[in-house]
Amino acid sequence: MRRGPVESKSPRSLIAFLDVVVLCGFISSWSTGLPAQENLLTRIEKLFAGRDEVENLKEAIILLENSLARDPSNYEMLWRLAKYKYYLSDRQKDEAGKLKLLKDGIEAAKKAVNLESQRPEGHFWLAANSGSRAELEGPFKSLWLIKTIRGEFEWALRLDPAYENGGGYLALGEMEIRLPRLLGGSDRRGLALLENGLKVGPTNSDLKLFLGETYARIGRKEDGKRLLESVINLADPARTATEQEELRSKARRLLDNMR
């Protein structure tokens, strides 16, 4: 049987064909969950930014936990869960509830570190949760945590000195100053860490507040006043309106005590 002439594809039909291919690729990428995860993370981070309302923080944690129930090895969800549990623990009034949140945060951070040991987030929030746990449990029960806290903050600092607006410098500097010498504390090392942190995170209100307080304690009152006054006038991008006002109130009280 004689076949008819073979029809060649016109440019218009070829374009239509390519459009279908592109659409199929888009649908395929959507089915992998990547855009869905991005949208979920955007929503979670928006809730965290609104954490002045504690219900927003709780909802963000629920979304993270639901996501991890489906995908327990998701690094982005794990380190955020550790961070958000840390923040929520600070809002708890009862000690048992606070301790449970911190232990949950520690477990999430450990999993994050096991997944991505060369990223700072897991290390930082493992140390932060462990530090708050040690403070809550008291020195006799928590001496064994000191090595972990120091080591994990040091890891985070090496991996990204600017992480959390120089938060690693603040954490280690505060640790050096608060710990007695017998446990490895050193005012000299602590001050050096805080001053280096100020170079990395010049808008870090928490760091300025503690360094200003430390300056005042060791007799450098003018330096202390300068830093505390800057906290009152500073807009810290990492702090919510309520958190910023709490820091400003502390700075005002410290300035009043210095007069």
C-alpha positions, 0 to 999 in steps of 0.5 A: 500500500502506498503511504502518503507523504510524511508530514513535517512538524511546523515550527508552531507544532514544535513549540507546542510540543516543547511547551508540553515537555516543559510543563511535564518537567514542571509537574515532575519537579512539583511531585518531588515536593521541592516547591511544596517544601519551599512554600512550607518553610516560608510559612514556618519562618513567617510564623517564627518571625511573628513569635511575639504571639506565642501561638505562632511559635507553637504552630511553627513547631507543629508544622515542623514536627508534622513535616519530620514525621513524613521525612525524618532526615530533613536537615532544614526542618531539624535545625529549625525545630531545635531553634524553635524549641529553644525559643519556646522553652524561654516562654515556659513558666514551669520547669518541667515543661521547659526542660522537656522542650530543651531535651527535645531541642537537643535531640533534634539538633543531634540529628541535624549534626549527624546529617550535616556536620559541616553546617553551623546550625545544628552545632549552634542549637545543640550548644544553645539548648544544652546551655539552657538545660545546664543552667536549669539543672544547676552546676552539680547536675550539669558539669558533664555538659560543659564540654559539649556546650563549648565544643559545639559552639566552637564548631559553629563558630569555625564553620560560620563566624557570622552565624546568628549575627555573631552569636557564637562569639557571644555564647563563648564569651559569656561562657568564659566570663561566667565560668569559674577558673577551676572550670576553665573560665577566663575574663581575658578570653571572654572579653576578646571573644565578645569584642571580636563578635562585635566586629562581626555582629555590630547590630547584635543587641544581646552581645552589646548588652552583655559586653556593656555590662561586663565593661561596667563590672571591670571598671570601664564605665565609659565604654560600658555606657556607650554600648548600653546607650547604643542598645537603646537606639539600635534596631536589631534585625534579628529581634522582634519588637517585644524582644528589642524592647526587653533588651532596651529595658535591661540597658536602661536599668543597667545605665541607671545603676551606673549613675 
